[in-house]
Amino acid sequence: MIAVTTTELDERQGEPLLHNPRSLSNEEEEDITNTPSTSASNASPPPTQRLLSLDVFRGLTVALMILVDDAGGAFPCINHSPWFGVTLADFVMPFFLFVVGVSISLVFKKVSSKPMATKKVILRTFKLFLLGLLLQGGYFHGRHDLTYGVDVGKIRWMGVLQRISIGYLFAAMSEIWLVDRITVDSPMAFVKKYYIQWMVAFLFCTFYMCLLYGLYVPDWEFEVPSTNLFGYEFGTKIVNCGVKGSLEPPCNAIGLIDRFFLGEHHLYQHPVYRRTKHCSVNSPDYGPLPPNSPGWCLAPFDPEGILSSLMAAITCFLGLQFGHILVHFKGHMQRLCLWSVCSFIILITGYVFELLGVPLCKPLYTLSYMCITAGASGLALTIIFYIVDVKHFRKPTMILQWMGMNALIIYALAACDLFPAAIQGFYWGSPENNLVDDTESLFQVMLHSKKWGTLVFVIVEILFWGLVAGFLHLKGIYVNDAAELLGVVLLGKPTQFTSHGVYRDDGACL
């Protein structure tokens, strides 16, 4: 039986896990598994261990991100939905946010100093946001582009890591300040302990819905770049709106708020709605503009915007509640039953909202989308927990576990194309003749199919990164903090290492 425990929040609270944490005394630690703790005063305290199912879940999410990012062009059915609807790719972000919430519940079970904990949370949020700005703000141009650098007047402020940092901030702060420090010995005590968190989450949802459906969106204009590839004349284009409650791409409140606070030039310049039937003859894939296509097809829109990130934070709150069940209920079957019931309730709620007219839309992070993806996240965690931590079938999931232990560095090097772009810098004759592209072309030739060759290449890529993560695990290297990853990216090596052995889940955001 694996002893899954939580750690105290002392002066190291929220710090990156790059060392072997000290063992806790029986008074400082409460075992949350069925394994009884030793009561003798002279007995050695049980070591803290990481929850393996969370590692596997985190690693699965990173693998899915690599799959949909690199194979989505060949298989549009798994790529992000152009606007309304849900595909495989649309579950990746909620999975990340959900696992953040679960991790936070383990880390912040006990808080010795709320001001110190708050300081650590704010610092980690800032570092993760800064890392996201570096990776996704436009500084690294990625594969097929050997240049780098960004015009600060056009840098993208939001992104995947930025959204995760916002969800982490809200969930962690609520766990520090909005929890009644009482002992949970009954269902009523459980509700009393966390009801303020639930009220805050409800207020977030209400605030989001009021703005989404009640905010008036006037006509607006944007600049068509002179470098656009669609034959549009560059200059100013006007988008006619003058509506309330629209969830269509050009006239929604999400875009209005982002344009006002972030600015048009600081938004994502290649939004997914360019793959809709209005904007692509190859829909649901990218393609040339159809005849008489609307001008807004070339307008910017950020899928990780301000208001949508507020709703995305609710996914962290739901993950937090699943973590609370893990902490307070000792029996595995109790946890599995409660998780299953909660997951199905959330799923059904999402479908009810869809039937009531709230469509599934990942770019807007609608309430129905949030519920359905969070419910799916809960079911995925339940299944993985049963397989890995209850039945102990760990060998088949070993590669995912390794990837989950170093999810942040795998995400940066693989999903953000830092490693492929670096390899692409070494070529012969022309930039197209490089190891990455030639390997992909080789699979395509061997299988006599461009799309299936691409899929095999991506699977090999995922296995490669799983082995890299396994090597890091073998060496006892875990880079799960933004500052440490910045050291890897900029200096080429982590600044700290951890020795082999058991370790805790530190609530790292990936």
C-alpha positions, 0 to 999 in steps of 0.5 A: 500500500502506498502511503499518500501523505501531505506536508506542513506549510512552513518557511519552505511552503510552495517551494519547488520540489528539488530536494528530499523533504524532511520527514514529519512528526506524527503530530505534524502529519496525518496519513490520508490512506488506510495505512495506520500511523505509528503512535509510539513516540520513539518510532520513525515518522513515515516518509512523505510520498508523491501521489502517483496517480496525479503524476500519471494524470499530469503526464497524460495531459502533457502527452495529449498536448503534444499529440493534439499540437503536433498531429492536429494539423493532420487530423483536424478531428482531434484539433481544437474545435473551431468555435462551438463544440468539444474535441480531444484537444479541448480537454487538455487545458481543463485537465491541467487546471483540475490537477492543479486544484487537487495538488493545492489541496495536498500542499495547503492542508496545514498552513502554519503562517498565512502571510508567509504562505500568501507571499510564496503563492504570489511569488510562484504565480508571478514566476509562472506568469513570467515564464508563460510570457517568455514562452508564449509571448512571441519571443520564441518563434518555434519550428520552421522559423529560425528567428527569435525576439518580439516587439514589446508593442505586440507581445502577447500577455496571456497564454496557457501558463498565464491562465494556469498561474491565475487559476493557481493563485485563486485556488491557493488563496482560497485554500489559505484564507477561506477555509474554516480550520475545524476537524472534519468528522462528519459530512456536515463538518466537511460542508462547514469547512469549505462552504465559503470556497463554494460560495466564492466559486458560485459568485465567480460563475455568476459574475462571469455569466452576467458579463457574458450575457449582459455586457453591451458590445459596440462596433469595433475596428482592428488593423489588418496586418500587411503581412496577411496571407489571405489577400486582404488589403491591409488597413482598418476594418470595422466589425459591426456588433451593437448587441448583448449576449452574443457568443459568436466570434466577432461580438462576444463580451470576452473579446470586448474585455480583452481588447479594452484591457490588453489591447488589440496588438497584445492578443493571439493573432491566429485564433481558432475561428479561422477554421470555421466555415465562415473563414476557411474553405477547408473547415474544420482545418485552416485554409483560404478564405471563402468568397464573401468571408466576413472581415472579422476572420482576420481579427485577433482573439485570445483563447486565454483571455481575462474573463474566460480565465476567471471561469477557468479558475473554477476548474481549479476550485473543483479539483480542489474539492476532489483533493479535499475528498482525498484528504478527509476520506480514508477508504479508497472505495469511499474516495472512488464512490464520492469522486464518481458521483461528483463527476457525474453530477458535474457532467450532467450539470454541464449537459443541462446548461447546454440544453438550456442554450449555453453552448460548449465553447472552449475559447469563451470557456462557457459554463457548460464547457467548464462543467463537462470538461471538469466532470471528465477530469474527475472521471479520468482521475478516478480511473487513474487512481483506481488503476495506479494507487488501488490496483497498483498497475504501474508498469503500463503507466510508468512513462506517463508517471515520469512525464508527470514528475517533470511536466513543466520542463517537458511542456516547455521543451516539447509542447512549446517547441523549444527543443525542436526549434533548437534542433532545427537550427542545425541543418544542411543546405537549407533550413528544411533539411534538419533532423526533425523534419527529415525524421517526420518525412521518413515516417511519411514515406515509409507509411505512404501517408502524410497524415499517418506518418505524422501521427507515428512521428508524434507518438515516437516524439512522446515516447522520446520525451517519456524516456527523457523524463525517465532519465531525469527521474533516474538522476533525481532531477525534478524541475517543477518550478518556473524559476528552475525552468528559466535556469534550464532554458537560459543556462542549460541546467537546473540550479538544484537537484533532489536525491533519490527517494520518496517525495511530496507533491508540491503543488507545481502548476504543471 
